[in-house]
């Protein structure tokens, strides 16, 4: 299979070293590798004979000339194929990967670049009026699109203010309760949020210390639900007074699943057999890994629906959550496969077999992101004193509620009390994608009486926690501060991926604490009472509503 260099956008093809011969790439690589070794071995043997016979080395015959030529040609090919591609991948690395070295990416709004989604005519440098009032009138009249304000003004804060005024005049409604000042709009340009008109305030509480794997963590939780932080904090206290929790990361791999279509199911099955064949993994991995310094293909699992084929690629992504990283690698493989399967019609880069931001059995069974198990043994005395209940009641409640009740409901990955509460709160506080709370909250909570029924063994198994410590919202000031509080801000230079895995274990540890506390409140009949105390307000809020 010849790896012709195609851009993901379908532009002009690049000439690559693998185009040297009209052969499949694996055969071309094998041929030049064999030529290099054979030429090198032959020349070394010849030169050893010349040294023994005192023959000058520069006196060469025809066979030696061919050997030297073969050695140089194969060396050039191998350096071009492996070396140049690596250098190019370093130079053209993604924004996520740049964060591995810089730990933060700053968008220079003072000299903005036109959005790549805009055409040249749309991003032209037309001179604007100096007064904001005139610009507002232009946008309201439809003479200038609102999305061009940042690139034309070169001032992100001013652009947000003008857009906000346009919105007020267009709708006739004010946004007085939505703050505008006090936020760095430069930091979101081109990567976090488009068309900003302000920012939403979210209170952040701290639960902890959470004693996890012998270390103390103070867990930031952004939430508007009263009692949630207090409840999680109580669970942390119970865990700490019982010696702490331990965690283990079972898997670490982000997935992306393109959907392709063939003229027949037989042809789709042929590609399925090819990509799943162990002997082809090295070739696919080499093509996939060219897209990034950190993405490393782990495997490909396929499924068919008629003549449609879904290929679920899984790869490690360092400390980034990695969706962009894996998508680039998948695009490389699709371009590569197109040569030997020209009748392959790529329908979409993501065919929902991934599965991203949707509850899916494939994530529950095979995992996505980080698969984590977190456990603790809670002493009987702590159960009674801190959690205000007893071991037997907790075990019985978990069986009837989390296991049997969820089964009756036909739950998918929801065999827990409220894992998504803690996951969402930590995600928002640390700059994760809140929508990935859907699959990241897959969790089964297990409670068991041990030590002759005196103590409680509690665990949470979470197969698809999708987190990163670089890229996306993690570079915003507030979210970066929360990551710094946990000691996982940015990338881990010594062990890429270690910070993201640590964050995943903290999420699981927080869920463990939250599950323990809520189940205890329900077992003791305190749930309604606590919410009446912490989740109700006696303030008259009607006066604050315009």
Helices and strands as residue ranges (DSSP letters): G 17-20, H 25-52, H 62-78, I 79-84, H 85-91, H 95-102, G 109-111, H 132-140, G 146-148, H 149-153, H 156-171, G 185-188, E 204-212, E 215-222, H 228-241, E 246-261, H 265-276, G 278-280, H 281-289, E 296-305, E 308-316, H 323-337, E 345-348, H 361-366, E 369-378, H 380-385, H 391-398, I 399-405, H 406-408, E 414-415, H 419-430, G 434-436, H 437-440, E 443-450, E 455-465, G 472-475, H 477-486, H 498-524, H 527-534, G 541-544
